[in-house]
Amino acid sequence: MSGPIPRPVSRRPFMSHVSLSDTRAGDIVPSIHANGQAGRVLRIAGLPPLRLLTDGFRDLPGLAVLEGGSDTSGEGRWSYLAADPVDIVRWTARGVVSEVSGKLPGNGFSALETIVPRGEPTSHESIPPFAGGAIGYIAYDAAYALEDLPGRCPGPLPTDLMWFGVYDWVLARDARSGDGWIIATSLGGRDPDHLCARVQSRLRVRETSTPPPAPRTARTNADRRRFGRWVTAVKDYIAAGDCYQVNLARRIEFHAPEPGLELFQRLAAAHPAPFGAYLEADGVDLASASPELFLRVDPRGRARTRPIKGTAPRGRTPALDAAAEARLRASPKDRAENVMIVDVLRNDFGRVCRPGSISVPELWQTEALPTVWQLVSEVRGELGSGESAARLLEACWPGGSITGAPKIRASQIIDELEPVRRGAYCGSVFALGFNGGLTANLAIRTVQRRDGVGHLHVGAGIVAESDADLEYAETQHKARGVLEALGVLEDSDA
């Protein structure tokens, strides 16, 4: 799609100017250009974490926050906030529809290539990696539209198959320097200088924390016994030669009357994660504290993924914690589970990456989260000629680390055993820039909120050596940090 995106008549204009008592804007970086369109970058010294700035934008539609947590080394270095998109695209069972362009052919992945105009990568060192583009989510259930899955799981889809907004401005923050940027382009037909001024006027810091949440109890759709039966069924499939590993998940449901943004603020404060996210998407609020990178592609087509497979609870003392890490690093079960998924992703990369470019620079590295240790590897590749980040997303969907191996058979078994659709869980929250760069998480440790009800899924990878009680305990460890941050206690009967 070339040229500026016309403003949809049905959407209201950007909100009116709000005056500030203090303005900390610094130097103006010269205009940037994307696809022949003008842009403006405004640098701000000393910008607070974006979760403290969200209140100034909460009245705007399509609020999106990609929060890198406190990681300054690379993975979570950059955080972004955007709202009031110039277009919204939805992929449902009825097809793909853009608010601006109407019905589109193909699926949501092809819509990403059609709707998000590609500009030349900028070489200006002051501009953050993402300078506007598409931000949205892909549901795990998009797999049903791509692969031969029976679709026996009952009930309606809890989310769209894909939802994304096209954002012509973004507020960015560098955790390494603490500085921020307001970046605006004319790709949506709006004046970049005007957009920068409007965004700057909304920079209000919320320094005080929200009151503690009222305690509440959550219920699961699979208690220990039921989950154990699922584990037994998977092990029977493994013994029969159907598969090597299946990632099973149970759902925890709780009352969530507070706004979704408040859930995200609590979660981001208690458990900062390198791929945390918040997204308001037509009736569904997503609040994620994901530690897992699904895909990252730079504007030059260099791609990487970091699958997490293998988890152990943290120890209560430094000595116990070090012992827990050492046990995970040496665990034959967890190492085998991890390398199976590495092989799945190498195969997925091979569908769109240049032959000979795929490598595994890291295998079986341990990383710490607040409540668990995890085993992480990395796969890299370079996109082939004519390929794009959106094509890689489609080629890798659904993510191997949240399905199993082989991926299609594992997905079929998931569909057979799990009693509800996953929605955005084990899907992805992503940002695809006008420069062709992509960052996409795997939406684990993610709350889906709709109509005052919150859902948190937690899963475990089942292999031949799995013990049902230990696998269930792993799901409890994964859920604990998220639930505690939200004031939720899982029913003890589980």
C-alpha positions in Angstrom: 0.0 0.0 0.0 1.7 3.2 -1.1 1.3 6.8 -0.1 -0.4 8.1 3.1 -3.1 6.2 4.9 -6.3 8.2 4.7 -7.9 9.0 8.0 -11.0 6.9 8.6 -14.1 9.1 9.0 -15.6 7.0 11.7 -12.7 7.5 14.2 -12.5 10.6 16.3 -9.6 13.0 16.0 -6.6 13.1 18.3 -7.6 14.5 21.7 -7.2 18.2 22.5 -4.1 19.8 23.9 -3.4 19.4 27.7 -1.0 22.0 29.2 1.8 20.8 31.5 3.5 22.6 34.3 7.0 21.3 33.3 8.3 20.4 29.9 11.5 18.5 29.6 11.8 18.2 25.9 15.3 18.7 24.5 16.9 18.9 21.1 14.9 18.4 17.8 16.4 15.7 15.6 16.2 16.5 11.9 13.2 15.2 9.9 13.2 11.5 9.0 11.6 10.0 5.9 9.8 6.7 5.4 8.3 5.7 2.0 8.6 9.3 0.8 6.7 10.7 3.9 8.1 13.3 6.3 8.6 12.7 10.0 9.8 14.4 13.2 11.7 13.1 16.2 11.8 15.0 19.5 14.3 13.8 22.2 13.4 14.1 25.9 16.0 13.8 28.6 15.2 11.7 31.6 11.9 10.0 30.7 10.4 7.8 33.4 9.4 4.2 32.8 6.4 4.2 30.4 4.1 2.4 32.8 4.2 5.6 34.9 3.1 7.7 31.9 0.1 5.6 30.6 -2.5 7.6 32.5 -2.0 10.5 30.2 -3.0 8.4 27.2 -5.7 6.1 28.6 -8.6 8.0 27.1 -7.3 7.4 23.6 -8.4 4.3 21.6 -6.0 1.4 20.9 -3.5 2.1 23.7 -0.5 -0.1 23.3 2.6 -0.4 25.6 5.6 -2.6 24.9 7.5 -2.5 28.2 11.1 -3.7 28.3 11.3 -3.9 32.1 14.6 -3.0 33.8 16.8 -4.9 31.3 19.4 -2.5 29.9 21.6 -5.1 28.2 19.7 -5.5 25.0 16.6 -7.7 25.1 14.4 -5.2 27.0 16.4 -2.1 26.4 13.6 -0.3 24.5 10.0 0.4 25.6 7.3 2.0 23.5 3.9 3.6 23.9 1.4 4.4 21.2 -2.4 5.1 20.8 -5.0 6.4 18.5 -4.0 4.3 15.4 -4.8 5.6 11.9 -6.1 2.2 10.9 -7.2 -1.0 12.6 -7.1 -4.4 11.0 -9.0 -7.5 12.3 -8.6 -11.1 11.2 -11.5 -13.2 12.2 -13.2 -16.4 11.0 -15.1 -14.2 8.5 -11.9 -12.9 6.9 -9.6 -9.8 7.2 -11.1 -6.3 7.4 -9.3 -2.9 7.6 -11.2 0.1 8.9 -9.7 2.2 6.1 -9.4 -0.2 3.2 -12.4 -2.6 3.9 -12.2 -6.3 3.2 -8.7 -7.6 2.3 -7.7 -10.8 0.6 -5.6 -13.5 2.2 -5.0 -13.8 6.0 -3.7 -11.5 8.7 -0.1 -12.2 7.8 -0.5 -11.1 4.2 -2.5 -8.1 5.5 0.5 -7.0 7.5 2.5 -6.8 4.3 -0.3 -5.0 2.5 -1.2 -2.4 5.1 2.2 -1.5 6.7 4.1 0.6 4.1 7.8 -0.2 4.0 10.3 2.6 4.1 14.0 2.7 3.9 15.8 1.9 7.2 17.2 5.0 8.8 20.8 5.2 9.7 20.4 8.0 12.3 21.8 6.7 15.6 19.4 8.8 17.7 16.2 7.1 16.4 15.0 4.0 18.3 14.6 0.7 16.4 10.8 1.0 16.2 9.7 4.4 14.8 6.0 3.6 14.1 4.2 0.9 12.3 1.9 -2.0 13.3 1.4 -3.0 16.9 -1.0 -5.9 17.7 -1.5 -9.5 18.7 -1.8 -12.8 17.0 -3.9 -15.5 18.7 -2.6 -19.0 19.1 -5.9 -20.0 17.4 -4.6 -18.5 14.1 -3.0 -22.0 13.8 -6.5 -23.4 12.9 -6.5 -21.2 9.8 -3.0 -22.3 8.8 -2.7 -26.0 9.6 -4.9 -29.1 9.4 -6.3 -29.1 12.9 -9.7 -30.7 13.8 -11.0 -27.8 15.8 -12.8 -30.0 18.3 -12.3 -27.6 21.2 -15.7 -26.2 22.1 -16.9 -22.6 22.5 -16.4 -19.4 20.7 -13.0 -17.9 20.0 -12.1 -15.6 23.0 -10.2 -13.1 20.7 -9.7 -12.3 17.0 -7.2 -14.4 15.1 -5.2 -11.2 14.7 -5.7 -7.6 15.6 -3.3 -4.7 14.9 -3.4 -1.0 14.7 -1.2 1.1 12.4 0.4 3.9 14.5 1.9 7.0 13.0 3.5 8.1 16.3 5.3 6.4 19.1 6.8 7.4 22.5 10.0 5.4 23.0 12.3 5.0 26.1 15.9 3.7 26.3 16.4 1.9 29.6 20.2 2.3 29.2 20.2 6.1 29.1 16.8 6.8 30.6 16.1 9.2 27.7 12.9 9.2 25.6 11.8 10.1 22.1 8.6 11.2 20.5 8.6 10.0 16.9 5.8 11.0 14.4 5.4 10.5 10.7 3.0 11.7 8.1 2.1 8.2 6.9 -1.4 8.6 8.4 -2.0 11.9 6.8 -1.5 13.9 10.0 1.1 16.6 10.6 4.2 15.2 12.5 4.9 18.4 14.3 1.3 18.6 15.5 1.5 15.0 16.7 4.7 15.5 18.6 3.2 18.5 20.4 0.1 16.6 21.3 2.0 13.7 22.7 4.4 16.0 24.6 1.4 17.7 26.2 0.2 14.3 27.7 3.4 13.4 29.5 2.1 13.2 33.0 3.9 11.0 35.6 1.9 9.0 38.0 4.3 8.6 40.9 1.9 7.2 43.5 1.1 3.5 43.4 -2.5 2.3 43.1 -4.3 1.0 46.2 -3.7 -2.7 47.0 -6.2 -4.9 45.1 -9.0 -6.6 47.0 -8.1 -10.2 47.6 -10.0 -12.6 45.3 -10.0 -16.3 44.5 -9.4 -17.9 41.1 -10.6 -21.2 39.7 -8.9 -23.5 37.3 -10.4 -25.6 34.5 -8.0 -28.5 35.3 -7.2 -29.5 38.9 -4.3 -31.8 39.7 -6.3 -35.0 38.9 -7.6 -33.7 35.5 -4.2 -32.3 34.5 -2.7 -35.7 35.5 -5.1 -37.5 33.1 -4.0 -35.1 30.3 -0.3 -35.9 31.1 -1.0 -39.7 31.0 -2.8 -39.3 27.6 0.2 -37.4 26.2 2.6 -40.0 27.4 0.5 -42.7 25.8 0.8 -40.8 22.5 4.5 -40.5 22.9 4.8 -44.3 23.6 2.8 -44.9 20.5 5.2 -42.8 18.4 2.8 -40.0 17.7 5.0 -37.2 19.2 8.0 -36.5 21.4 6.7 -33.6 23.4 3.4 -31.7 23.9 2.9 -28.4 25.7 -0.3 -28.6 27.8 -2.0 -25.6 29.4 -4.7 -25.1 32.0 -6.7 -21.9 32.4 -7.2 -19.9 35.6 -10.2 -17.6 35.8 -10.8 -14.7 38.2 -13.0 -11.7 38.7 -11.3 -8.6 37.3 -13.5 -5.5 37.7 -10.6 -3.0 37.5 -9.5 -1.6 34.1 -7.0 -3.7 32.2 -4.5 -0.9 32.3 -4.4 -1.2 36.1 -3.7 -4.9 35.9 -0.8 -4.1 33.6 0.6 -1.4 35.9 0.6 -3.8 38.8 2.1 -6.6 36.8 4.8 -4.4 35.3 5.7 -3.0 38.7 5.9 -6.4 40.4 7.4 -8.4 37.6 9.2 -6.3 35.0 9.9 -8.5 32.0 11.9 -7.9 28.8 8.8 -8.5 26.6 6.0 -7.1 28.8 3.1 -5.6 26.9 -0.3 -4.0 27.3 -2.9 -3.8 24.5 -6.5 -2.6 24.3 -8.0 -4.3 21.3 -11.7 -3.9 20.7 -13.1 -5.3 24.0 -10.1 -7.4 25.0 -7.3 -6.1 27.3 -4.0 -8.0 27.3 -1.5 -7.5 30.1 1.7 -9.5 29.6 4.8 -10.1 31.6 6.4 -12.3 29.0 10.1 -13.3 29.4 10.2 -15.0 26.0 11.2 -13.6 22.6 9.4 -15.3 19.8 11.0 -13.5 16.8 13.2 -10.5 16.2 14.1 -9.3 12.7 16.2 -6.2 12.1 15.6 -4.0 9.0 18.4 -5.9 7.1 16.6 -9.2 7.5 18.7 -10.8 10.3 16.3 -12.9 12.3 16.6 -14.6 15.7 14.4 -16.5 18.2 15.1 -17.5 21.8 12.9 -20.5 22.8 12.4 -21.2 26.5 12.0 -24.8 27.4 12.9 -26.1 30.9 11.8 -24.5 34.1 12.7 -24.9 37.8 11.5 -22.9 40.9 13.9 -20.4 42.5 15.6 -21.3 45.8 14.8 -19.3 49.0 18.5 -18.7 49.8 21.5 -17.9 47.6 22.8 -21.4 48.1 19.5 -23.1 47.3 19.0 -20.8 44.3 22.4 -21.7 42.9 21.7 -25.4 43.4 18.3 -25.0 41.6 20.0 -23.3 38.6 22.7 -26.0 38.5 20.1 -28.8 38.5 18.2 -27.2 35.7 21.3 -26.7 33.6 22.3 -30.4 34.0 18.8 -31.9 33.8 18.7 -34.5 30.9 14.9 -34.1 30.6 14.9 -30.3 30.3 17.9 -30.3 27.9 16.1 -32.8 25.7 12.9 -30.8 25.9 14.8 -27.7 24.9 16.7 -29.1 22.0 13.6 -30.6 20.5 12.1 -27.1 20.2 15.4 -25.7 18.8 15.1 -28.3 16.0 11.5 -27.3 15.3 12.5 -23.6 15.0 15.5 -24.4 12.8 13.1 -26.2 10.5 10.6 -23.2 10.6 13.4 -20.7 9.8 14.5 -22.9 6.9 11.2 -22.2 5.1 12.0 -18.5 4.5 15.7 -18.0 5.5 18.7 -18.1 3.2 20.2 -21.6 2.9 23.3 -21.9 5.1 22.4 -18.9 7.2 20.8 -20.7 10.1 22.8 -21.2 13.3 22.4 -22.0 17.0 24.9 -19.6 18.8 23.4 -20.4 22.3 22.2 -23.7 23.7 20.9 -24.5 27.2 21.6 -21.1 28.8 19.9 -20.4 32.2 18.1 -17.2 32.9 16.5 -16.0 36.1 12.9 -14.7 36.6 11.4 -13.6 40.0 10.0 -17.1 40.8 11.7 -19.5 38.3 14.8 -20.4 36.5 14.4 -21.1 32.8 16.5 -22.9 30.1 17.0 -20.8 27.0 18.6 -21.3 23.6 18.9 -19.1 20.5 18.4 -19.7 16.8 19.5 -17.2 14.1 19.0 -16.9 10.3 18.9 -14.4 7.5 15.7 -13.8 5.4 16.0 -15.0 1.9 15.6 -12.8 -1.2 12.1 -11.4 -1.4 11.1 -12.6 2.1 9.8 -10.4 4.9 9.3 -10.5 8.7 5.6 -11.1 8.2 6.4 -14.2 6.1 8.7 -15.5 8.8 5.9 -14.9 11.4 3.6 -17.0 9.3 6.2 -19.7 8.6 6.9 -20.1 12.4 3.2 -20.0 13.5 2.3 -21.4 16.0 5.5 -21.1 18.1 7.2 -24.5 18.6 8.0 -23.9 22.3 4.3 -23.7 23.1 3.1 -26.6 21.0 5.6 -29.4 21.0 7.3 -31.7 18.5 6.4 -32.6 15.8 4.5 -29.3 15.8 1.4 -30.2 13.9 0.7 -33.5 15.7 1.4 -31.8 19.0 -1.1 -29.1 18.1 -3.7 -31.7 17.2 -3.3 -33.3 20.7 -3.6 -29.9 22.4 -6.9 -29.4 20.5 -8.1 -32.8 21.7 -7.2 -32.4 25.4 -7.6 -28.8 26.3 -11.2 -27.9 27.0 -11.1 -24.2 26.0 -9.5 -22.2 23.2 -6.3 -20.4 24.1 -7.0 -17.0 22.5 -3.9 -14.7 22.8 -2.2 -17.1 25.3 0.8 -18.7 23.5 0.1 -16.2 20.7 2.2 -13.1 20.3 2.2 -9.3 20.9 4.2 -7.8 18.1 5.5 -4.6 16.6 6.3 -4.5 12.9 8.0 -1.2 12.0 7.7 0.9 8.8 11.4 0.0 8.4 10.6 -3.7 8.2 12.0 -4.6 11.6 10.0 -6.9 13.9 9.8 -7.7 17.6 7.3 -10.4 18.7 7.0 -12.0 22.1 5.4 -15.2 23.0 2.3 -14.3 25.1 3.0 -16.3 28.2 2.5 -14.9 31.7 -0.3 -13.1 30.0 -3.7 -12.1 31.4 -6.6 -11.7 29.0 -9.4 -9.6 30.3 -12.9 -9.3 28.8 -16.2 -8.2 30.4 -14.7 -8.0 33.9 -13.3 -11.5 33.8 -9.5 -12.3 33.7 -8.0 -15.4 32.3 -4.4 -16.6 32.9 -3.2 -19.8 31.1 -0.1 -21.7 32.4 1.5 -24.7 30.7 4.1 -27.3 30.9 6.0 -29.3 28.3 5.2 -33.0 28.6 7.8 -35.6 27.5 8.1 -39.4 28.1 9.9 -38.8 31.5 7.3 -36.4 32.8 5.8 -36.8 36.3 2.3 -35.5 36.4 2.5 -34.0 39.9 5.8 -32.2 39.1 4.4 -30.9 35.8 1.3 -29.5 37.6 3.6 -27.9 40.2 5.5 -26.2 37.4 2.3 -24.6 36.3 1.7 -23.4 39.8 5.2 -21.8 40.0 4.6 -20.0 36.7 1.2 -18.7 37.8 2.2 -17.7 41.3 4.0 -14.4 40.5 1.4 -13.1 38.2 -1.5 -13.9 40.5 0.2 -12.5 43.6 0.9 -9.2 41.7 -2.9 -8.9 41.0 -4.0 -9.9 44.5 -5.4 -13.3 43.3 -5.1 -16.6 45.1 -5.7 -19.8 43.2 -8.4 -22.0 44.9 -6.6 -24.5 47.2 -8.8 -27.3 45.8 -6.8 -27.1 42.6 
